[in-house]
Amino acid sequence: MGEPGGCGPEITLAAWETLREGDAFFVIADPALFPPDKIAKITDPSEAPPAFAEKLPILPLEKPVSAAPGKASSANAGAVIESIERAIAFALAGQASGVVTNPIQKSALIAAGFKFPGHTEFLADLTKDASMPTGRLRGPVMMLAGPDLKTVPVTIHQSVLDAARTLNTDMIVQTATITAQALAEDFGVPKPRLAISGLNPHAGEAGALGREDDAIIAPAVAALKAVGIDARGPLPADTMFHAEARETYDAALCMLHDQALIPAKTLAFHDAVNVTLGLPIIRTSPDHGTALDIAGTGTARADSLVAAIKMAADMTLRRIV
């Protein structure tokens, strides 16, 4: 469901209208958020496929929702969290092939006592006791995937100061390994090529602008090469994302959140997808927020959610094969 006062309900309905002749999905939400003539209430995931072509299947929440478009309330935190928890449970039980999450309003959840900085960390906690597919490392790792670029931030929801302090060689190696595994097994890239950014301007300028690139990132690149992963770096982040550079790699690993998200959103603002790698389940999400400023106006675009649903379905097919 995501934040019920945000754009989630309207883009979900728009996505169903776009994809209603494709693979079935259902929504764990309050049915009152949707036009009653457009939905079919279900009690079990197995009821979604027969209804999907004609109605958007909704599996109702147990916790109450009181929402107005454009307003986020901590009173709805329990329902938002319930929706996520139930979706993960269905996926872990094999009743759903993957999970697509609508945007949440983190401030509203945190005000209600939510202890995680975002979806990514919460999903990792919910799945921590489930077995990973054979040979796959556990994350979580965030990937922003668009038509022309895939980026992965090594540090995620931290201040720049904290990110620089916590960055280490093992973290980079694990993130890169999980990324390479996902590119090969979930995205159909037989020999993944990784571009690894530096942390400092000009990748440290041989130590003149910071030692982290030589002391932390370069050893990680060497370790990745030693186990057969095609990795290059540390590379100056400001020259990694022009068209010619993008042709030389399949994913870019960036040391900071904004190093990864700025180019991803610049190139594919409306249709980039947030994918969580290193989980025992498939999880995607639209790469935007709750859009409280336009929620309920009918102007929110569903492109990214449509892309997220399609990507989850494609990943499912590759895992089945």
N, C-alpha and C positions, 0 to 999 in steps of 0.2 A: 504493500500500500504506500509506504513512504509517509511523508508529512501530509495529513488529510486536508490541511488548509492551503497546500501548495498546488503546483501544476500537475501533480501525479495523477489524480482522477481523470482530468480531461485529456492528457496525453495518452493514458492507458486506453481510454475509449477510442481515441484516434488511431492508436496502434492496432487495436483489434479491427477497426474498420478497414485498415490497410492490409492486414494479414489474415483476414477471416477465411480465406481459401487455402491457407497454409497449415503448418503444424499448430495444433491446439495448445493454448495456454489458459490458465485460470488465475484469478486475482484473489488474494487473501485480504479482505477489506470490509469496510462497512458498506452494505448495499445502498444505503441512503445517499452515498456520495455520487451515485450514478443515476441517469435517467431510468426509471423503472421499466419502460418498454424496451430498453436495450439490453437488459441483463437477464441471466438465468441463475437463480440461487442453487448451489449444489452443496452436498454434505460430504462428498468424497472426491478425490481427484479423478477417479475413474469415470465420473459423470461429465467431465469437461469435454472430451472429444465429441460425443454425440450432439452436444448442444452448441458447439463452437461456431459453426457456420452461420447460425441464425441469431445467437445471443452471446454476449460476453459472460462467461461463467464466473460467478463470484462465490467464494467460500467465506461465509460470514465470520467475523471475529466474535469472540466471547466477551471481550472488554468493550465498554461503551466508547463511542466517539461523538464529540460535539465540536463541529468544525464549521468555520465560515471561510470562504475563499479569501486568500490574502492575509490570513491571520494564523500564526502558529501558537499553540498553547501547550504548556507542560502538562496540562490535564489529560492530553491525548497520548502521553509518552507510553503508558502501559499498553495501549492498543498498537502503537507503532512497533514496539518491541515484540509484542505477541505475534504480529504479522511476520516479522523476520524469523523469530524462533520456529514458528510452525512451518514456514517455507523450508528452512534448513532441515527440519525433521522429516518432511516429506521427501526431500532430495536424498538424505542419508538412508531412508528406508526404501529407496528405489521407486517411490510413487510419483516422483517428478524427475525429469532428466536433468534439470538445472534450475537455478534461481536467478531471476532478474529483479533487482531492487530499484524501486523508485527513490528519488532523493529524500533524504531526511533533513530536518532542521536540527542540527546538532545542539544549538544553544537551548532549544526547548527540552531536549532529552537530558542534557547535562543539568539543567535547572531542576529536573525531577530526580536527579541522583544517578543518571547514567554514567558509568565509570570509564567508558571508552572514548577515545578522541574521534572515532568515525566508524563507518560500516566495516572497513577492512579488518580492523583489530577485533571488533565484535564477532565477525564471522570466523576468524581464526580461533577465538575462544570457544565458540559453539561447536566447532568441529575438531577440537584438539584431541579427543579420545577416539576418533574414527581412523581406521587404517587408510594409508595413502595407497594409490595404485602402485604396483610392483615397480621398484626402481626409481620412483619419483621422490624428490625431496619435499619436505613440508615448508610452507611459507609462513605468513602471507607475503606476497609480492604484488604490488599494484602495477598494472600495465595500462597505458592509454593507447588505444588502437584505433587508428583512422585509416582511410584508404591509401594514404601515401606515407605514413609514418607510424611506427610503434615506439613508444618511449617507456622507460621504467625508472622511477625514482628509487634510489637505494635507501635514502632516509625519506620519511613521509611527513607525518603530522607533528613536526617539531619546529621550533624556532631555528633560524639559520645558525645562531650561536650554539645551540644544543646539538644540532645536526653535525656541525663540524667537530664537536667534542666527542660524539659517540661513533663517528665513522671509523671503521677498522677494516683490515684486509679480509678477515673471515666473512664479514657481513657482505662485502662486495663479491667474494667468490661464491657464497651461497646464493645471493640474488641472481648473479649471472648464470649459475648452473640451473636454477629453477627456470629462468627465462629461456635458456637454450632447450631444456626438456620440453617446455610448453610450445615453443616454436615448432619443434619437430613433431610432437605428438598431438597437439591441439590445433595447430595452424598449417600443418602440412609442409613445413620447410625442411627438406631433407638434411641440409648441412648449414645450420644457423650461423650467421656472421654477426658478431656483437661489436659495436663501437662503444668504448668506455670513456666517459668524459672525465676531465680533471675537476678538481674542486675550486681551485683559485684561477684568477685571470691568466690566460695563456698557459694553462696547466702548470702554473707555478713558475714559469720562466727560469727553469733549471735551478729552482730554489730561491731565486731573487724575490718572488712574490708569495712564498710560502713553501714549507717543506712537505706538506701532506701528499702532494702528487707523487713525489719521488719515494717517500717513506711508506705510504699506505696503499696508494692506487697502483703504482707500477708493480709491486710484488704480487698484487692480486691478478693483474693481467698475466704475469709470468706463470703463476700457479694454474690459471685457466688454460693457457697454452700447453702446459705440461701434461694435462689430462685430455688433450685433444680438442678443446673448445676453441673455435676460431674467434679470437678476441684481439682488439687493437686499442691502444691507449697508454697512458691517459692523453686525451685529445682536448685541445682548447674548445670549450663549449660553444664559443661564438662562431666557429666555422664548421659545425657538425650538421647543420640543418638545411643548407641550401640544396637545390635539386641534385646537383652532381654528387655531393657528399652522400645524400640519402641513398643513392644507387649502389653504394659500396657496402651497405650493411642491412640486416633484417630487423634489428632493434637497437636502440640507443639506450645505454644505461647511464643515468645521470646521478650525480652525488646529492643533489638538492631537489626538493619538491618542485620549485618553480623552474629549475633548469629543464625538467622534463615536461611540465604541464604547459608552459608558455608556447613552445613550438607546436605541441600537439593540438592545443586549442586554436592557435593561429591558423594552422593548416586545415583543421576540420572542426570548426567551432560547433556546427550544427549536427554532425554525425559521428563524432568520436565516441568510443565506447570505453568505459572503465571495466577492466577485467581483473579479477583477483586470481593470481597464479599460486600454486603451491597449496591448494586446498584439496580435500578428498572429493569435493563436488565441483560442478561448474557454476560459476557466479559471474554475471555481467551486470552492468548498470549504465544508464545514460550518463554522459559526462557533463552534467550541469547541476545546478542547485534547484531549490524548491520554487524559485521564481515567484515569490510572494507578491511582488509588485504587479505582476500581470495575471496571477492565478484567478480563474473564473471569468476572464474576459474573452476567452476563446481564441487568443492570439498565440498561446504557447505552441511551439513546434514540437512534433513527435518524432522528428528524424532520428535523434540519438537513441530514443527508446526502441524504435523500429529496428535500428542497426544492432542494438544490444540483444534483442530477441532473436534476430536472425543469426547473430554470432553465436549465441548459446546453442541454437539448434545445430549449426554447422559443427561446433565443437563436439556435441553429442554424437553426431554421425561419425566423426573421425575416431572417437573413443570406442564406438561400437565395432567399427571395422578393425 
